[in-house]
Amino acid sequence: MEKEIKTEYKMIKVNKELHKLLKIESVSSGKSMQNIAEKAIKNYIHILECIE
């Protein structure tokens, strides 16, 4: 029996320019657009917390 791999997808809305940049980064790095976006958002939140 094969074990099913469940993937959790999270949706975020981005404008066309940001989507294009994510796509380019995804292709060049081999990482998923979702992972790149999540990392960028986490970094952004961390920077905001450091500023305050």
N, CA, C and O atoms as a CHARMM CRD file, in Angstrom:
* protein
*
  208
    1    1 MET  N      0.82600  -1.19000   0.00000 PROA 1      0.00000
    2    1 MET  CA     0.00000   0.00000   0.00000 PROA 1      0.00000
    3    1 MET  C      0.87000   1.25400   0.00000 PROA 1      0.00000
    4    1 MET  O      1.85400   1.36400   0.73200 PROA 1      0.00000
    5    2 GLU  N      0.47600   2.17000  -0.83100 PROA 2      0.00000
    6    2 GLU  CA     1.20100   3.43500  -0.86300 PROA 2      0.00000
    7    2 GLU  C      0.56200   4.42000   0.09700 PROA 2      0.00000
    8    2 GLU  O     -0.66100   4.48700   0.22000 PROA 2      0.00000
    9    3 LYS  N      1.39300   5.17000   0.76300 PROA 3      0.00000
   10    3 LYS  CA     0.90900   6.17000   1.69700 PROA 3      0.00000
   11    3 LYS  C      0.61300   7.45900   0.93400 PROA 3      0.00000
   12    3 LYS  O      1.44800   7.93800   0.16600 PROA 3      0.00000
   13    4 GLU  N     -0.57300   8.01300   1.14800 PROA 4      0.00000
   14    4 GLU  CA    -0.93200   9.25500   0.47700 PROA 4      0.00000
   15    4 GLU  C     -0.21200  10.42400   1.12600 PROA 4      0.00000
   16    4 GLU  O     -0.13500  10.52500   2.35000 PROA 4      0.00000
   17    5 ILE  N      0.30300  11.28800   0.30100 PROA 5      0.00000
   18    5 ILE  CA     0.96000  12.48900   0.79900 PROA 5      0.00000
   19    5 ILE  C     -0.04300  13.63500   0.70300 PROA 5      0.00000
   20    5 ILE  O     -0.50400  13.99000  -0.38100 PROA 5      0.00000
   21    6 LYS  N     -0.36400  14.19700   1.85200 PROA 6      0.00000
   22    6 LYS  CA    -1.32000  15.29700   1.87600 PROA 6      0.00000
   23    6 LYS  C     -0.54700  16.61600   1.86100 PROA 6      0.00000
   24    6 LYS  O      0.32100  16.86100   2.69900 PROA 6      0.00000
   25    7 THR  N     -0.88200  17.44100   0.90300 PROA 7      0.00000
   26    7 THR  CA    -0.23200  18.74100   0.78000 PROA 7      0.00000
   27    7 THR  C     -1.21000  19.81900   1.20100 PROA 7      0.00000
   28    7 THR  O     -2.36400  19.83400   0.77200 PROA 7      0.00000
   29    8 GLU  N     -0.73800  20.71300   2.04000 PROA 8      0.00000
   30    8 GLU  CA    -1.58900  21.80700   2.49300 PROA 8      0.00000
   31    8 GLU  C     -1.27500  23.04000   1.65100 PROA 8      0.00000
   32    8 GLU  O     -0.13200  23.49400   1.59700 PROA 8      0.00000
   33    9 TYR  N     -2.29100  23.56500   1.00600 PROA 9      0.00000
   34    9 TYR  CA    -2.11600  24.75000   0.18300 PROA 9      0.00000
   35    9 TYR  C     -2.73700  25.94800   0.88500 PROA 9      0.00000
   36    9 TYR  O     -3.83000  25.85700   1.44500 PROA 9      0.00000
   37   10 LYS  N     -2.03600  27.05700   0.84900 PROA 10     0.00000
   38   10 LYS  CA    -2.54300  28.29400   1.42200 PROA 10     0.00000
   39   10 LYS  C     -2.59400  29.31800   0.30400 PROA 10     0.00000
   40   10 LYS  O     -1.63600  29.47300  -0.45300 PROA 10     0.00000
   41   11 MET  N     -3.70500  30.00900   0.20600 PROA 11     0.00000
   42   11 MET  CA    -3.87600  30.97800  -0.86900 PROA 11     0.00000
   43   11 MET  C     -3.65100  32.39200  -0.35900 PROA 11     0.00000
   44   11 MET  O     -4.15200  32.77100   0.69900 PROA 11     0.00000
   45   12 ILE  N     -2.90000  33.16100  -1.11800 PROA 12     0.00000
   46   12 ILE  CA    -2.77900  34.58500  -0.85400 PROA 12     0.00000
   47   12 ILE  C     -2.96600  35.31000  -2.18000 PROA 12     0.00000
   48   12 ILE  O     -2.60300  34.79600  -3.23800 PROA 12     0.00000
   49   13 LYS  N     -3.53400  36.50000  -2.11100 PROA 13     0.00000
   50   13 LYS  CA    -3.71000  37.29400  -3.32300 PROA 13     0.00000
   51   13 LYS  C     -2.51000  38.20600  -3.49500 PROA 13     0.00000
   52   13 LYS  O     -2.10300  38.89600  -2.56100 PROA 13     0.00000
   53   14 VAL  N     -1.95200  38.20500  -4.68100 PROA 14     0.00000
   54   14 VAL  CA    -0.84300  39.10700  -4.99300 PROA 14     0.00000
   55   14 VAL  C     -1.13300  39.77600  -6.33600 PROA 14     0.00000
   56   14 VAL  O     -1.87200  39.24500  -7.16500 PROA 14     0.00000
   57   15 ASN  N     -0.54300  40.93800  -6.52900 PROA 15     0.00000
   58   15 ASN  CA    -0.74700  41.60700  -7.81300 PROA 15     0.00000
   59   15 ASN  C      0.08300  40.91800  -8.89600 PROA 15     0.00000
   60   15 ASN  O      0.91200  40.05800  -8.60200 PROA 15     0.00000
   61   16 LYS  N     -0.14700  41.30300 -10.14100 PROA 16     0.00000
   62   16 LYS  CA     0.50800  40.62500 -11.26700 PROA 16     0.00000
   63   16 LYS  C      2.02400  40.76100 -11.22500 PROA 16     0.00000
   64   16 LYS  O      2.74500  39.81500 -11.54400 PROA 16     0.00000
   65   17 GLU  N      2.51100  41.94400 -10.82900 PROA 17     0.00000
   66   17 GLU  CA     3.95600  42.16600 -10.79000 PROA 17     0.00000
   67   17 GLU  C      4.62100  41.26000  -9.75700 PROA 17     0.00000
   68   17 GLU  O      5.66200  40.66300 -10.03200 PROA 17     0.00000
   69   18 LEU  N      4.02700  41.15600  -8.57400 PROA 18     0.00000
   70   18 LEU  CA     4.57400  40.29300  -7.52800 PROA 18     0.00000
   71   18 LEU  C      4.49300  38.82600  -7.93900 PROA 18     0.00000
   72   18 LEU  O      5.41600  38.05700  -7.67200 PROA 18     0.00000
   73   19 HSD  N      3.40200  38.43500  -8.58100 PROA 19     0.00000
   74   19 HSD  CA     3.24400  37.06200  -9.05200 PROA 19     0.00000
   75   19 HSD  C      4.34500  36.71400 -10.05300 PROA 19     0.00000
   76   19 HSD  O      4.91000  35.62100 -10.01300 PROA 19     0.00000
   77   20 LYS  N      4.64000  37.65300 -10.94600 PROA 20     0.00000
   78   20 LYS  CA     5.69900  37.43500 -11.93600 PROA 20     0.00000
   79   20 LYS  C      7.05100  37.25400 -11.24600 PROA 20     0.00000
   80   20 LYS  O      7.82200  36.36900 -11.61800 PROA 20     0.00000
   81   21 LEU  N      7.34300  38.08800 -10.24200 PROA 21     0.00000
   82   21 LEU  CA     8.60700  37.97300  -9.51100 PROA 21     0.00000
   83   21 LEU  C      8.70000  36.64800  -8.75800 PROA 21     0.00000
   84   21 LEU  O      9.75500  36.01400  -8.73800 PROA 21     0.00000
   85   22 LEU  N      7.59300  36.22900  -8.13800 PROA 22     0.00000
   86   22 LEU  CA     7.57100  34.94300  -7.43400 PROA 22     0.00000
   87   22 LEU  C      7.82100  33.78800  -8.39900 PROA 22     0.00000
   88   22 LEU  O      8.55100  32.84900  -8.08400 PROA 22     0.00000
   89   23 LYS  N      7.21100  33.86900  -9.56700 PROA 23     0.00000
   90   23 LYS  CA     7.36400  32.81500 -10.56600 PROA 23     0.00000
   91   23 LYS  C      8.81700  32.71400 -11.03500 PROA 23     0.00000
   92   23 LYS  O      9.36300  31.61800 -11.15200 PROA 23     0.00000
   93   24 ILE  N      9.43300  33.86100 -11.30100 PROA 24     0.00000
   94   24 ILE  CA    10.83700  33.87900 -11.74000 PROA 24     0.00000
   95   24 ILE  C     11.73700  33.29600 -10.65600 PROA 24     0.00000
   96   24 ILE  O     12.60700  32.47400 -10.94300 PROA 24     0.00000
   97   25 GLU  N     11.52900  33.72100  -9.41000 PROA 25     0.00000
   98   25 GLU  CA    12.33900  33.22300  -8.29300 PROA 25     0.00000
   99   25 GLU  C     12.13100  31.72300  -8.10200 PROA 25     0.00000
  100   25 GLU  O     13.08000  30.99200  -7.81700 PROA 25     0.00000
  101   26 SER  N     10.89500  31.26800  -8.25800 PROA 26     0.00000
  102   26 SER  CA    10.57500  29.85400  -8.10200 PROA 26     0.00000
  103   26 SER  C     11.30700  29.00700  -9.14100 PROA 26     0.00000
  104   26 SER  O     11.88400  27.97000  -8.81200 PROA 26     0.00000
  105   27 VAL  N     11.28100  29.44800 -10.37800 PROA 27     0.00000
  106   27 VAL  CA    11.93900  28.70200 -11.45300 PROA 27     0.00000
  107   27 VAL  C     13.45100  28.69200 -11.25500 PROA 27     0.00000
  108   27 VAL  O     14.09600  27.66000 -11.44100 PROA 27     0.00000
  109   28 SER  N     14.01500  29.83300 -10.87900 PROA 28     0.00000
  110   28 SER  CA    15.47400  29.91000 -10.75500 PROA 28     0.00000
  111   28 SER  C     16.00600  29.17800  -9.52500 PROA 28     0.00000
  112   28 SER  O     17.12700  28.67000  -9.54300 PROA 28     0.00000
  113   29 SER  N     15.20000  29.12000  -8.44600 PROA 29     0.00000
  114   29 SER  CA    15.68900  28.48100  -7.22000 PROA 29     0.00000
  115   29 SER  C     15.21700  27.03700  -7.05800 PROA 29     0.00000
  116   29 SER  O     15.79500  26.27600  -6.28200 PROA 29     0.00000
  117   30 GLY  N     14.17400  26.66100  -7.78400 PROA 30     0.00000
  118   30 GLY  CA    13.63400  25.31300  -7.66300 PROA 30     0.00000
  119   30 GLY  C     12.72400  25.13700  -6.46000 PROA 30     0.00000
  120   30 GLY  O     12.33800  24.01500  -6.13200 PROA 30     0.00000
  121   31 LYS  N     12.37900  26.23600  -5.79700 PROA 31     0.00000
  122   31 LYS  CA    11.47500  26.18400  -4.64400 PROA 31     0.00000
  123   31 LYS  C     10.07300  26.56600  -5.10000 PROA 31     0.00000
  124   31 LYS  O      9.89900  27.22100  -6.12800 PROA 31     0.00000
  125   32 SER  N      9.07900  26.15100  -4.32700 PROA 32     0.00000
  126   32 SER  CA     7.71000  26.47200  -4.70200 PROA 32     0.00000
  127   32 SER  C      7.40500  27.94000  -4.42800 PROA 32     0.00000
  128   32 SER  O      7.98500  28.56000  -3.53600 PROA 32     0.00000
  129   33 MET  N      6.48600  28.47300  -5.21300 PROA 33     0.00000
  130   33 MET  CA     6.07900  29.87100  -5.02700 PROA 33     0.00000
  131   33 MET  C      5.50100  30.07100  -3.63500 PROA 33     0.00000
  132   33 MET  O      5.70500  31.11600  -3.01700 PROA 33     0.00000
  133   34 GLN  N      4.78100  29.07300  -3.14300 PROA 34     0.00000
  134   34 GLN  CA     4.17500  29.16500  -1.81400 PROA 34     0.00000
  135   34 GLN  C      5.24600  29.30000  -0.73900 PROA 34     0.00000
  136   34 GLN  O      5.13000  30.14300   0.15000 PROA 34     0.00000
  137   35 ASN  N      6.28500  28.47500  -0.81500 PROA 35     0.00000
  138   35 ASN  CA     7.35400  28.54000   0.18800 PROA 35     0.00000
  139   35 ASN  C      8.08900  29.87200   0.14600 PROA 35     0.00000
  140   35 ASN  O      8.42600  30.43200   1.19000 PROA 35     0.00000
  141   36 ILE  N      8.33700  30.38100  -1.05700 PROA 36     0.00000
  142   36 ILE  CA     9.01900  31.66900  -1.19200 PROA 36     0.00000
  143   36 ILE  C      8.16100  32.78300  -0.59800 PROA 36     0.00000
  144   36 ILE  O      8.66500  33.64400   0.12300 PROA 36     0.00000
  145   37 ALA  N      6.86400  32.76300  -0.90400 PROA 37     0.00000
  146   37 ALA  CA     5.95800  33.79600  -0.38900 PROA 37     0.00000
  147   37 ALA  C      5.85600  33.72600   1.13100 PROA 37     0.00000
  148   37 ALA  O      5.87900  34.76000   1.79900 PROA 37     0.00000
  149   38 GLU  N      5.74200  32.51100   1.68900 PROA 38     0.00000
  150   38 GLU  CA     5.64500  32.36200   3.14600 PROA 38     0.00000
  151   38 GLU  C      6.90100  32.88900   3.83800 PROA 38     0.00000
  152   38 GLU  O      6.81500  33.57800   4.85400 PROA 38     0.00000
  153   39 LYS  N      8.06500  32.56200   3.28400 PROA 39     0.00000
  154   39 LYS  CA     9.32100  33.02000   3.87800 PROA 39     0.00000
  155   39 LYS  C      9.41700  34.54300   3.82100 PROA 39     0.00000
  156   39 LYS  O      9.84400  35.17600   4.78600 PROA 39     0.00000
  157   40 ALA  N      9.02400  35.12600   2.69800 PROA 40     0.00000
  158   40 ALA  CA     9.07100  36.58100   2.54500 PROA 40     0.00000
  159   40 ALA  C      8.13600  37.27200   3.53500 PROA 40     0.00000
  160   40 ALA  O      8.49100  38.29800   4.11500 PROA 40     0.00000
  161   41 ILE  N      6.95100  36.71400   3.72800 PROA 41     0.00000
  162   41 ILE  CA     5.99200  37.30600   4.66800 PROA 41     0.00000
  163   41 ILE  C      6.50800  37.19600   6.09300 PROA 41     0.00000
  164   41 ILE  O      6.39700  38.14800   6.86700 PROA 41     0.00000
  165   42 LYS  N      7.07000  36.04900   6.45000 PROA 42     0.00000
  166   42 LYS  CA     7.62800  35.87600   7.79900 PROA 42     0.00000
  167   42 LYS  C      8.77000  36.85900   8.04600 PROA 42     0.00000
  168   42 LYS  O      8.85900  37.45300   9.12100 PROA 42     0.00000
  169   43 ASN  N      9.64500  37.02900   7.05100 PROA 43     0.00000
  170   43 ASN  CA    10.74700  37.98800   7.18200 PROA 43     0.00000
  171   43 ASN  C     10.22100  39.40800   7.33100 PROA 43     0.00000
  172   43 ASN  O     10.74300  40.18200   8.13300 PROA 43     0.00000
  173   44 TYR  N      9.20100  39.75200   6.56900 PROA 44     0.00000
  174   44 TYR  CA     8.60700  41.08800   6.62600 PROA 44     0.00000
  175   44 TYR  C      8.02500  41.35800   8.01400 PROA 44     0.00000
  176   44 TYR  O      8.23400  42.43000   8.58000 PROA 44     0.00000
  177   45 ILE  N      7.29900  40.38800   8.55600 PROA 45     0.00000
  178   45 ILE  CA     6.70800  40.53800   9.89100 PROA 45     0.00000
  179   45 ILE  C      7.80200  40.65800  10.93900 PROA 45     0.00000
  180   45 ILE  O      7.68900  41.46800  11.85900 PROA 45     0.00000
  181   46 HSD  N      8.85600  39.86700  10.81200 PROA 46     0.00000
  182   46 HSD  CA     9.97300  39.93000  11.75800 PROA 46     0.00000
  183   46 HSD  C     10.62900  41.31800  11.73300 PROA 46     0.00000
  184   46 HSD  O     10.94000  41.88100  12.78300 PROA 46     0.00000
  185   47 ILE  N     10.83200  41.85500  10.54800 PROA 47     0.00000
  186   47 ILE  CA    11.43000  43.19100  10.42400 PROA 47     0.00000
  187   47 ILE  C     10.52700  44.23900  11.06500 PROA 47     0.00000
  188   47 ILE  O     11.01000  45.13300  11.76100 PROA 47     0.00000
  189   48 LEU  N      9.21900  44.13300  10.83400 PROA 48     0.00000
  190   48 LEU  CA     8.28400  45.08600  11.44400 PROA 48     0.00000
  191   48 LEU  C      8.33900  45.02400  12.96600 PROA 48     0.00000
  192   48 LEU  O      8.28500  46.05400  13.63800 PROA 48     0.00000
  193   49 GLU  N      8.44800  43.80900  13.50800 PROA 49     0.00000
  194   49 GLU  CA     8.51600  43.65000  14.96400 PROA 49     0.00000
  195   49 GLU  C      9.81200  44.24400  15.51400 PROA 49     0.00000
  196   49 GLU  O      9.81600  44.80500  16.61000 PROA 49     0.00000
  197   50 CYS  N     10.89600  44.12900  14.77900 PROA 50     0.00000
  198   50 CYS  CA    12.18100  44.68000  15.22800 PROA 50     0.00000
  199   50 CYS  C     12.16900  46.20400  15.21000 PROA 50     0.00000
  200   50 CYS  O     12.80400  46.84400  16.04900 PROA 50     0.00000
  201   51 ILE  N     11.45300  46.77900  14.26300 PROA 51     0.00000
  202   51 ILE  CA    11.38900  48.23500  14.15300 PROA 51     0.00000
  203   51 ILE  C     10.61400  48.83400  15.32200 PROA 51     0.00000
  204   51 ILE  O     10.97100  49.89600  15.83300 PROA 51     0.00000
  205   52 GLU  N      9.56200  48.15600  15.73800 PROA 52     0.00000
  206   52 GLU  CA     8.70800  48.69400  16.80800 PROA 52     0.00000
  207   52 GLU  C      9.33900  48.63500  18.14300 PROA 52     0.00000
  208   52 GLU  O      8.73500  49.05200  19.13100 PROA 52     0.00000
